[in-house]
C-alpha cells in the first residue's frame, strides 16, 4: 500500500522542481502572452479526465508545464482587473504556510500565526491612518463586506428582530457599489429591494444630499435605516466617495458607516489626502492582494470596536471554548469572524512587508498612479479615442470612436468587438465597464511590474485590433 506521506528527500526534490519551474516562469514572464493560446476544448482535453486508482508519483508533476502554458501571464501589460501582481517573496512564503498547515483560528491552535496576523492587521490599520482599528484577514473584499454588514445588522437590528412582519432594514450605497454588497444584502436576509442605490455625480461619486433624502424617505415610510456603504475606489472608475460628508450623515441618523476600500484604500499609504474621513468609519474593507501586490487570497476587514464583531460572531460551541485567562493566549479569531478554519494568510504579507519595507510599496503605488495619468493623457489627446474621466486612482475608462455618425448601440458593439480582439491578440489585457448605457474599454494598473513602455502599448494594440476588424471608418 502506497503511503500518503513522502520522505523528506522526495519532498526536497519536488519542491526544487516547482521552484525551478516558478523561476523559469518569472524569467520569461514579460515575453509571455497576456492570454494563452488555448480554448475551452483544449483545456478540457488537458485537465478534465477521470481520476485513476493508482497514483502517478513524480510523473504527476509533468502536467505542471501545461498548467503554466494555459494560464494567462500577469506581466506588466496585464490591465484587466483590480488584481495585484503576485509579489514573489510572498509567493515563497505560501509554500511554508502550507507545510506548517496552521489553523489560524485561536492562539492556542497557532501561537505564532495568530500573533503574526494580529501584528499585520495592526500594520495595515496604521498604514491607512486608522491605528485604533482592529480586524482580521479574510479571503477578499467580498467576504469583508459581508462581515461588515453582518456586524451592522446585529448592532442596529439584531437578526431576531428581522422578519416578514417586522420593520424592514435598509442599507444605502452608491449606484457604483461593488456587486459583493448586493450579494451580502441577499445573504443576510435583508432583501435586495432594501438596498438603496444612490445617484452619483459626473465623477461617479455618491451624492451626499441624495443619500440624506433617501434616508429621510425611508424613515417616513416606517423603515429602519441601518447602514451606509461608502466606496474608496469604485471598481469601474476608481471614484472615491466623499467619506467625510457620508460619515457626518451616518452619525446624524445613527447608521453604521462601512467603507468598501478593497480597491483604493491602501493607496492611502501614498496619497492620504484623498481618503479624508476613512478613519471615521465603523468598518473598512482592504485588499492586500490588490495594492500590496500579494498573491490571492488576502483581504482584510478592519473595525473600530471589536465588541461589535463579537456581538455578531461570538457563538462558540463547548468544544471550542477558550480556557486560558491570559489575554493573549485567550484570543480567538473565530469570536470575531464567521470562519473557523482559517489558513495562514498573514505569513506572506508579514514576510513581504518585512523584506521590502513600507516605503517600497508606497513608491510602487505612486508609480501606478502616475502611469494611469500617463495613459489617460495619451488617450485624451488621441483623435480616435474618448476618455470617460480623468482617473482618480488607476482605472482608465475609454472607448474607440469613429469619424462618421454611429448609433450608441453600434458604437457599444464595436468597442466590445475590439476588446475581444485585443485580449485574443495577447499583447495587453484589458477589461470593460458599462457606465450609463455606454460600453468602455478599461485599463486598471495595480501591478508592481508595469512600466511606461507597457502602458504605451495600450493605444497601438487597440488601434491594431480595430484595424483587424476594419473599424477605422
C-alpha positions in Angstrom: 0.0 0.0 0.0 1.4 3.4 -1.0 1.8 5.8 1.9 0.4 9.3 1.6 3.4 10.7 3.3 6.7 11.0 1.4 10.3 11.0 2.6 11.9 14.4 3.2 14.4 13.9 0.4 11.5 13.3 -2.0 9.8 16.5 -0.8 13.0 18.4 -1.4 13.2 17.2 -5.0 9.6 18.0 -5.7 9.9 21.5 -4.1 13.1 22.1 -6.1 11.2 21.1 -9.2 8.4 23.6 -8.5 10.9 26.3 -7.6 12.8 25.8 -10.8 9.6 25.9 -12.9 8.5 29.1 -11.0 11.9 30.7 -11.5 11.8 29.9 -15.2 8.3 31.3 -15.5 9.3 34.6 -13.8 12.3 34.9 -16.0 10.1 34.7 -19.1 7.0 36.4 -17.7 7.4 39.6 -19.7 7.6 37.8 -23.0 4.5 35.6 -22.4 1.1 36.3 -23.8 -1.4 38.0 -21.5 -3.9 35.5 -22.8 -2.8 31.9 -23.5 -3.1 30.3 -26.9 -5.9 27.9 -25.8 -9.6 27.2 -25.9 -12.3 25.7 -23.8 -11.9 22.4 -25.7 -8.2 22.3 -25.3 -8.3 22.9 -21.5 -11.0 20.3 -21.1 -8.9 17.8 -23.0 -5.8 18.5 -20.9 -7.3 18.8 -17.4 -10.8 17.3 -17.3 -10.3 13.5 -17.0 -11.1 10.6 -14.7 -9.0 10.1 -11.6 -7.1 6.8 -11.6 -7.0 4.3 -8.7 -3.2 4.2 -8.9 -1.1 7.3 -8.4 1.4 8.6 -11.0 4.0 9.6 -8.4 6.5 12.2 -9.6 5.2 11.8 -13.1 2.1 13.8 -12.0 4.3 16.9 -12.0 4.8 16.7 -15.7 1.4 18.3 -16.2 2.5 21.4 -14.4 4.1 22.8 -17.6 0.6 22.5 -19.2 -0.9 24.4 -16.3 1.7 27.2 -16.8 1.3 27.3 -20.6 -2.5 27.5 -20.4 -2.6 30.3 -17.8 -2.6 34.0 -18.6 0.6 35.8 -17.7 0.2 38.6 -15.2 3.1 40.6 -16.5 3.4 44.4 -16.8 0.8 44.5 -19.6 -2.0 42.9 -17.6 -4.5 45.7 -17.0 -7.6 43.6 -16.8 -8.9 43.8 -13.3 -8.2 45.3 -9.9 -5.9 42.5 -9.1 -2.4 42.6 -7.6 0.6 41.1 -9.4 1.7 38.3 -7.1 4.8 39.6 -5.4 7.4 36.8 -5.4 8.6 37.0 -1.8 5.1 36.5 -0.6 4.7 33.6 -3.0 7.7 31.8 -1.4 6.0 32.2 2.0 3.0 30.4 0.7 4.8 27.1 0.5 5.9 27.3 4.1 2.4 28.3 5.2 1.0 25.2 3.6 3.7 22.9 5.1 3.1 24.3 8.6 -0.7 23.9 8.0 -1.8 26.0 10.9 -5.4 26.6 11.7 -5.2 30.3 12.5 -8.4 30.4 14.4 -7.2 30.9 18.0 -3.8 31.5 19.7 -3.8 28.0 21.2 -4.2 26.5 17.8 -1.5 28.5 16.1 0.5 30.8 18.5 3.0 32.2 16.0 0.5 32.5 13.2 -2.2 34.3 15.2 0.3 36.7 16.7 1.7 37.4 13.2 -1.8 38.0 11.8 -2.8 40.4 14.6 0.5 42.2 14.0 0.0 42.5 10.3 -3.6 43.8 10.7 -2.2 46.5 13.1 0.3 47.4 10.4 -2.4 47.8 7.8 -4.6 49.9 10.1 -1.6 52.2 10.9 -0.7 52.5 7.2 -4.1 53.9 6.4 -4.2 56.2 9.4 -6.7 54.0 11.4 -4.3 52.9 14.1 -7.2 52.4 16.6 -8.9 49.8 14.5 -8.6 46.0 14.9 -9.6 43.2 12.5 -8.7 40.1 10.7 -7.6 38.8 7.3 -10.3 37.3 5.1 -10.5 35.9 1.6 -11.1 39.2 -0.1 -13.3 42.3 -0.3 -16.5 40.3 -0.8 -16.0 38.5 2.5 -15.0 41.7 4.3 -18.1 43.5 3.0 -20.4 40.6 4.1 -18.8 40.5 7.6 -19.1 44.3 8.0 -22.7 44.4 7.0 -23.5 41.4 9.3 -21.9 43.5 12.2 -24.0 46.5 11.2 -27.2 44.4 11.1 -26.6 42.8 14.5 -25.7 46.2 16.0 -28.6 48.2 14.6 -31.2 45.5 14.3 -30.4 42.0 15.7 -31.5 39.1 13.5 -34.2 38.1 15.9 -35.9 41.4 15.2 -36.0 40.9 11.4 -38.9 39.2 10.0 -41.6 39.5 7.4 -44.0 41.1 9.8 -41.4 43.4 11.4 -39.8 46.7 10.1 -37.6 46.4 7.1 -34.0 47.3 7.5 -32.5 49.5 4.7 -28.9 49.9 3.5 -27.5 52.7 1.3 -24.7 52.7 -1.2 -23.6 54.3 -4.4 -25.0 53.1 -7.7 -21.4 52.3 -8.5 -21.1 50.0 -5.4 -19.4 46.6 -5.9 -21.6 43.7 -6.6 -20.5 42.0 -3.4 -22.6 44.4 -1.4 -25.7 43.3 -3.3 -24.8 39.7 -2.6 -24.2 40.5 1.1 -27.7 42.1 1.4 -29.2 38.9 0.0 -27.2 36.5 2.1 -28.0 38.5 5.3 -31.7 38.1 4.6 -32.3 41.8 4.3 -33.6 41.6 0.7 -32.1 43.3 -2.3 -35.2 45.5 -2.5 -34.0 47.1 0.7 -30.6 48.3 -0.7 -30.9 51.9 -1.9 -28.5 52.7 -4.7 -27.8 56.4 -4.5 -27.2 58.5 -7.6 -23.6 59.6 -8.4 -22.2 62.8 -9.8 -20.3 63.4 -13.0 -17.2 61.8 -11.5 -19.2 58.7 -10.3 -19.1 59.7 -6.6 -22.1 59.2 -4.4 -24.1 62.5 -4.0 -24.5 63.1 -0.2 -27.7 65.1 -0.5 -29.3 62.2 -2.4 -28.2 59.9 0.4 -29.8 62.0 3.1 -33.1 62.4 1.1 -33.3 58.6 0.7 -32.8 58.0 4.4 -35.5 60.5 5.3 -37.9 59.0 2.8 -37.4 55.5 4.3 -37.8 56.8 7.9 -41.0 58.5 7.0 -42.2 55.2 5.5 -41.6 53.3 8.7 -38.4 51.5 7.6 -35.3 51.2 9.7 -32.1 52.6 8.0 -29.1 50.6 9.5 -26.0 51.2 7.4 -24.4 53.2 4.6 -21.6 52.0 2.4 -19.1 54.5 1.1 -16.7 53.4 -1.6 -13.0 54.3 -1.6 -12.2 53.3 -5.2 -15.2 52.1 -7.2 -14.5 49.0 -9.3 -15.3 50.7 -12.7 -13.7 54.1 -12.4 -11.8 54.2 -9.1 -14.0 57.0 -7.8 -13.7 57.9 -4.1 -16.9 58.9 -2.4 -16.9 62.0 -0.1 -16.2 59.9 3.1 -16.3 62.9 5.5 -19.7 64.0 4.3 -21.1 60.5 4.3 -19.7 59.9 7.8 -21.5 63.1 9.0 -24.8 61.9 7.6 -24.3 58.4 9.1 -23.7 59.9 12.5 -26.7 62.2 12.2 -29.0 59.3 11.6 -27.1 56.8 13.8 -26.2 54.5 10.9 -23.3 52.1 10.7 -20.7 53.5 8.3 -18.8 50.9 6.3 -16.2 51.9 3.7 -15.5 49.4 0.9 -11.9 50.2 0.3 -10.9 47.0 -1.3 -9.6 48.7 -4.4 -8.4 52.0 -3.3 -8.0 52.4 0.5 -4.4 51.0 0.6 -3.4 53.8 -1.7 -3.7 56.0 1.4 -0.2 54.8 2.0 0.9 57.0 -0.8 -1.9 59.7 -1.1 -3.5 60.0 2.3 -5.2 63.3 1.4 -7.6 61.6 -1.0 -9.0 59.5 1.8 -10.0 62.1 4.4 -12.8 60.6 6.5 -11.6 57.0 6.2 -10.9 57.0 10.0 -14.5 58.0 10.7 -15.8 54.6 9.5 -17.1 51.8 11.7 -15.6 49.2 9.4 -13.3 49.2 6.4 -12.5 46.5 3.8 -9.0 46.4 2.3 -7.4 44.0 -0.2 -3.6 43.5 0.2 -3.9 41.2 -2.8 -4.6 44.3 -4.8 -2.3 47.2 -3.9 0.1 45.4 -1.7 0.5 43.0 -4.7 0.0 39.9 -2.6 -0.9 36.5 -4.1 -4.6 35.6 -3.8 -6.3 35.4 -1.5 -5.5 38.1 1.1 -8.3 40.5 2.1 -8.8 42.4 5.4 -11.6 43.7 7.4 -10.9 46.5 9.9 -13.4 47.6 12.6 -13.3 50.2 15.2 -14.9 48.3 18.0 -14.1 44.5 18.5 -17.1 44.2 20.8 -19.4 44.8 17.8 -17.6 41.9 15.9 -18.0 39.6 18.9 -21.7 40.5 19.2 -22.2 39.3 15.7 -20.0 36.3 15.6 -19.2 35.0 19.2 -21.4 31.9 19.3 -18.9 29.3 20.4 -19.6 25.6 20.8 -18.4 24.0 24.0 -15.6 22.1 22.1 -14.0 25.4 21.0 -14.2 27.4 24.2 -11.0 29.2 25.2 -10.0 28.2 28.8 -7.0 30.5 29.3 -7.3 33.7 31.3 -4.2 35.3 29.7 -5.5 38.0 27.3 -3.1 37.0 24.5 -3.5 33.3 24.9 -7.3 33.6 25.2 -7.6 35.4 21.8 -9.7 33.7 19.1 -10.4 35.0 15.6 -13.5 32.8 15.5 -15.1 35.0 18.1 -14.8 38.0 15.7 -15.4 36.3 12.4 -17.6 33.6 10.8 -14.6 31.4 9.8 -13.5 28.5 12.0 -10.9 27.1 9.6 -8.5 29.9 8.6 -5.3 29.5 6.6 -2.1 31.2 7.4 -2.7 34.2 5.1 -0.6 36.6 7.1 2.8 34.8 6.6 3.2 36.0 3.1 2.2 39.6 3.9 4.3 39.7 7.1 7.4 38.4 5.2 6.8 40.6 2.2 6.4 43.8 4.2 9.5 43.0 6.3 11.5 42.1 3.3 10.7 45.2 1.2 9.6 47.8 3.8 6.6 50.1 3.5 8.5 52.7 1.5 8.9 50.3 -1.4 5.2 49.7 -1.6 4.5 53.5 -1.3 6.8 54.1 -4.2 5.2 51.3 -6.3 1.7 52.6 -5.6 2.8 56.1 -6.6 4.3 54.7 -9.8 1.0 53.0 -10.7 -0.9 56.3 -10.1 1.5 58.2 -12.4 1.2 55.5 -15.1 -2.5 55.8 -15.1 -2.3 59.5 -15.6 0.2 58.9 -18.4 -2.2 56.6 -20.2 -5.2 58.8 -19.6 -3.4 61.8 -21.0 -2.3 59.9 -24.1 -5.9 58.7 -24.7 -7.3 62.2 -24.2 -5.0 63.6 -26.8 -5.8 60.9 -29.4 -8.5 61.7 -32.0 -9.6 58.0 -32.2 -10.5 57.8 -28.5 -12.9 59.2 -26.0 -11.7 59.3 -22.4 -14.5 58.9 -19.8 -13.0 60.9 -17.0 -9.5 61.6 -15.6 -8.7 58.7 -13.2 -8.8 59.4 -9.5 -6.9 56.2 -8.9 -5.7 53.9 -11.7 -8.8 52.7 -13.6 -8.7 54.4 -17.0 -12.0 54.0 -19.0 -12.1 55.0 -22.7 -13.7 53.9 -25.9 -12.8 53.9 -29.6 -14.8 56.2 -31.7 -15.4 56.8 -35.4 -15.4 60.0 -37.5 -18.8 59.1 -39.1 -22.1 59.3 -37.2 -23.0 56.0 -35.5 -25.7 54.9 -33.0 -24.7 54.3 -29.4 -25.7 50.6 -29.8 -23.4 50.2 -32.7 -20.6 52.0 -31.0 -21.0 49.8 -27.9 -21.0 46.7 -30.2 -17.8 47.9 -31.9 -16.0 48.5 -28.7 -17.0 45.1 -27.4 -15.6 43.5 -30.5 -12.4 45.5 -30.2 -12.0 44.3 -26.6 -12.3 40.7 -27.5 -9.8 41.1 -30.3 -7.3 42.9 -28.0 -7.5 40.1 -25.4 -7.0 37.4 -28.0 -4.0 39.2 -29.5 -2.3 38.6 -26.2 -0.1 41.7 -26.1 -2.2 43.6 -23.5 -5.1 42.5 -21.3 -8.0 45.0 -20.9 -11.4 44.6 -19.3 -14.6 46.6 -19.7 -17.0 48.8 -17.9 -20.7 49.6 -18.6 -21.4 53.1 -17.5 -24.7 55.0 -18.1 -25.5 52.9 -21.1 -22.1 53.1 -22.7 -19.5 50.3 -23.2 -16.0 51.3 -22.3 -12.6 49.7 -22.5 -10.9 49.7 -19.1 -7.3 49.5 -18.2 -6.5 49.2 -14.5 -3.0 49.5 -13.2 -2.4 47.6 -9.9 0.8 46.0 -10.8 4.4 46.4 -9.5 5.8 45.2 -12.8 4.1 47.7 -15.1 6.4 50.2 -16.8 5.9 53.2 -19.1 6.7 51.0 -22.1 3.9 48.6 -21.0 1.4 51.5 -20.7 2.4 52.9 -24.1 1.4 49.6 -25.7 -2.3 50.1 -25.0 -3.2 52.6 -27.7 -1.3 50.8 -30.5 -2.9 47.5 -29.5 -6.4 48.9 -29.5 -5.8 50.5 -32.9 -4.4 47.3 -34.3 -7.4 45.4 -33.1 -9.7 47.9 -34.7 -7.7 47.7 -37.9 -8.1 43.9 -38.0 -11.8 44.3 -37.6 -11.8 47.1 -40.2 -13.3 49.6 -37.9 -11.2 52.6 -38.8 -14.1 54.1 -40.7 
